[in-house]
Amino acid sequence: MDIILVPGLWLDASSWEGVAPALERAGHTPRPLTLPGVGEPAERSAGIGIQDWVDAVVAEIDAASAPVALVGHSGGGNVVWGAAEARADSLARVILLDTIPAPDGQGISEFPVVDGVVPFPGWDSFDEPDVADLDAETRRRWSARTHSVPARVPTDPLRLDGTRRHGVPVTLLMGGMDESEFREAVAQWGPWGEEFAAIGEAEVVRLGSGHWPQFSQPDAVAQAILEALR
């Protein structure tokens, strides 16, 4: 099966390098993406928004052999969820890595814009549980490999026209919450809870990690993806 791997903000296709080999050994075809405008200056990325990222994933789905699995990390979850609405009939499963399905009209988050782009804000800008399992060397190495993202992307509202995505099976690979904890919490999150409740088939798997498990425990992430696709 083709497995399209969509990174979160500030990351490119190489962020999946610890995960992809195990997927390939299991007989799948991993397709890690670098999304439009990543690392580009403002004069070349100012017109790029979240829909352009969704469209890039849709194009990758169209180029693959159906059925396809989508994996989205963090803000990449918004991207794959938009693609799921557009190409639900081509998908075997959506797998979200430490993120949840976004409702219509919601953005990822807001971060400082510098010189017309959004640079990586540094590990210290995140809550301690998100980064606790990243040692100093991992932080140094991956901080050096981050890229700016187009200014519009983090705050652009995701537009979901229809309900086709709700028929695609979903697996949430959560860093800290197990299924019962997540379901109890998400029921209190307004539109996000309503979006999750609308999904026909959804499961939650706890990884016991921070927010970047593809760096801290890539083998476990790969195994969880493989188990979700069985």
Buried (B, 14 or more C-beta within 10 A) or exposed (E): BBBBBBBBBBBBBEBBBBBBBBBEEBEBBBBBBBBBBBBBEBEEBBEBBBBBBBBBBBEBBEEBEEBBBBBBBBBBBBBBBBBBBBBBEBBBBBBBBBBBBBBBEBBBEEBEBEEEBBBBBEBEEBEEEBBBBBEEEBBEEBEEBBBBBBBBBBBBBBEBEEEBBBBBBBBBBBBBBEBEEBBEEBEEEEEBBEBBEBBEEBBBBBBEBBBBBBBBBBEBBBBBBBEBBE
